């Protein structure tokens, strides 16, 4: 039986990670957190001071990256060259850095290859920006998860507060609006729904309601 691939695309803060984790658990599929992969690469580039314009240097860095996603209870640990960077990649700064590096052709080629390899090994639920349009264009089921910028900023602020990080709501909202613009207007793999994706606005929906809708749609 061929692996089943479900993709969930959408802007930053729409709840993709939480919903993808829960949907994967419901379906007994592997959860593919592509956003974490880009953040991890962004962290490596940031730490080493590698300039994206230095194409040879960037390629050498990508060739030496060992990136693994390890299931851990109800979440996923991110191992970058055997270092657990799960918490280090979840800051607002890393979110903006990830947006920049994800627009780079060499970075996308490297991670697209890694993501497709995971998809060949078993059924997955993959979340990101271009899962249904570029990485898995022939996915069995595609969803595009959205919410208003204001609601996404509120959720992001709440999430970081629960992790002990105090952030300003207005600043968070401005970052989300800027990232939306950057992700949607870039030339390489811009953020947009796949033509055959089911679009879900989760602004007024709970996580359970979104997951329940997806499960029923897939099973139908």
C-alpha positions in Angstrom: 0.0 0.0 0.0 1.4 3.4 -1.0 2.0 6.0 1.7 -0.7 8.5 2.2 0.4 12.2 2.2 -1.6 15.0 3.8 -0.3 18.5 3.5 -1.2 21.5 5.7 0.1 24.9 4.4 -0.6 28.3 5.7 0.9 31.5 7.2 2.9 31.8 10.4 0.8 31.5 13.5 -2.2 29.9 11.9 -1.9 26.9 14.2 -0.4 24.5 11.7 2.1 22.8 14.1 -0.5 22.1 16.8 -3.1 20.9 14.3 -0.7 18.8 12.3 0.6 17.1 15.4 -3.0 16.3 16.5 -4.1 15.2 13.1 -1.1 12.9 12.6 -1.8 11.3 16.0 -5.4 10.8 15.1 -4.5 9.1 11.8 -1.4 7.3 13.2 0.8 9.1 10.6 4.2 10.6 11.0 4.3 14.3 11.7 6.6 16.2 9.4 7.4 19.6 10.9 9.1 21.4 8.0 9.0 24.8 9.7 11.3 23.4 12.4 13.6 22.2 9.6 13.9 25.7 8.1 14.4 27.2 11.6 17.2 24.7 12.4 19.0 25.6 9.1 18.5 29.3 9.9 20.0 28.8 13.3 23.0 27.1 11.9 23.5 29.9 9.3 23.0 32.5 12.0 25.5 30.8 14.4 28.2 30.4 11.8 27.7 33.9 10.3 27.4 32.4 6.9 26.3 35.0 4.2 23.6 33.8 1.9 25.4 35.6 -0.9 28.4 33.3 -0.4 27.1 30.5 -2.5 30.1 28.2 -2.0 30.1 28.7 1.7 26.4 28.1 2.0 26.6 24.9 0.0 29.4 23.6 2.2 27.4 24.4 5.3 24.3 22.6 3.9 26.4 19.6 2.9 27.6 19.2 6.6 24.1 19.5 8.2 22.7 16.4 9.9 19.1 17.2 10.6 16.7 14.8 12.3 13.2 15.1 13.7 12.7 12.7 16.6 9.2 11.8 18.0 9.0 12.7 21.7 5.7 12.1 23.4 3.1 14.5 21.9 5.8 16.6 20.2 9.0 16.4 18.1 12.6 17.0 19.1 14.8 18.7 16.5 18.4 17.5 16.4 20.9 19.6 14.5 24.2 17.7 14.2 23.2 15.7 17.4 22.4 18.9 19.4 18.8 19.3 20.6 17.8 22.7 19.3 14.0 22.3 19.9 13.8 25.3 22.1 16.5 27.5 20.5 14.6 27.6 17.2 11.2 28.7 18.7 12.0 32.4 19.2 10.5 35.3 17.2 14.1 36.1 16.0 14.4 32.6 14.5 11.0 32.9 12.9 12.2 35.9 10.9 15.5 34.3 10.1 13.7 31.1 8.9 11.6 33.3 6.6 14.7 34.7 5.0 16.6 31.5 4.5 13.6 29.6 3.3 13.5 31.9 0.2 17.0 30.7 -0.7 17.2 28.3 -3.6 20.0 26.1 -2.2 18.3 25.8 1.2 15.0 24.9 -0.4 16.6 22.3 -2.6 18.3 20.6 0.3 15.3 20.5 2.6 12.8 19.6 -0.2 15.0 16.5 -0.8 15.0 15.6 2.9 11.2 16.1 3.2 10.5 13.9 0.1 12.7 11.2 1.5 10.6 11.1 4.7 7.4 11.0 2.6 8.6 7.9 0.7 9.1 5.9 4.0 5.5 6.0 5.2 2.3 8.0 5.6 2.8 11.6 6.8 1.1 14.8 7.7 3.4 17.6 6.5 3.0 21.2 7.5 4.7 24.2 5.9 4.4 27.0 3.3 4.7 25.0 0.1 3.9 21.4 0.9 0.9 21.1 -1.4 2.3 23.3 -4.1 6.0 22.3 -4.5 7.2 19.5 -2.2 4.2 17.1 -2.5 2.2 18.4 -5.4 0.5 14.9 -5.8 -0.5 14.7 -2.1 -3.6 12.7 -1.4 -5.2 15.5 0.7 -4.3 19.2 0.9 -5.4 21.8 3.3 -4.6 25.5 3.6 -5.0 26.8 7.2 -5.5 30.5 7.7 -6.5 33.0 10.4 -6.6 36.8 10.7 -3.2 38.4 11.5 -4.7 39.7 14.8 -5.8 36.3 15.9 -2.4 34.8 14.9 -0.6 37.5 16.9 -2.7 36.8 19.9 -2.0 33.0 19.7 1.7 33.6 19.2 1.9 35.9 22.2 0.0 33.3 24.3 2.2 30.5 23.2 5.4 32.3 24.0 4.0 33.5 27.4 3.4 29.8 28.3 7.1 29.2 27.5 8.1 32.0 29.8 8.8 34.6 27.1 7.1 38.0 27.4 6.6 39.6 24.0 4.7 42.7 22.9 1.5 42.1 21.1 1.9 45.1 18.7 5.5 44.0 17.8 4.3 40.4 17.3 1.5 41.6 15.0 3.9 43.7 13.0 6.3 40.7 12.6 3.5 38.5 11.4 2.3 41.0 8.8 5.8 41.5 7.6 6.4 37.8 7.3 3.1 37.3 5.4 4.3 39.9 2.9 7.8 38.3 2.6 6.5 34.8 2.3 3.8 35.7 -0.2 5.8 37.9 -2.5 9.0 35.9 -2.8 9.9 34.6 -6.2 10.8 31.1 -5.0 7.9 28.9 -3.7 5.7 31.8 -2.5 3.1 31.2 0.1 -0.3 30.4 -1.6 -2.9 27.7 -1.5 -2.6 24.8 -3.9 -5.4 24.9 -6.5 -6.9 21.7 -5.1 -6.4 22.6 -1.4 -9.3 22.9 1.0 -9.0 26.4 2.6 -9.9 26.6 6.3 -10.2 29.9 8.2 -9.6 28.9 11.9 -10.1 32.4 13.3 -13.3 31.3 15.0 -12.6 27.6 15.3 -11.0 25.6 18.1 -8.2 23.2 17.4 -10.4 20.2 18.0 -13.0 21.6 15.5 -10.3 22.0 12.8 -8.9 18.5 13.3 -12.3 16.9 13.4 -13.2 18.6 10.1 -9.9 17.3 8.5 -10.3 13.8 9.8 -13.9 13.5 8.5 -12.9 15.0 5.1 -10.0 12.5 4.8 -12.0 9.5 5.8 -14.9 10.5 3.5 
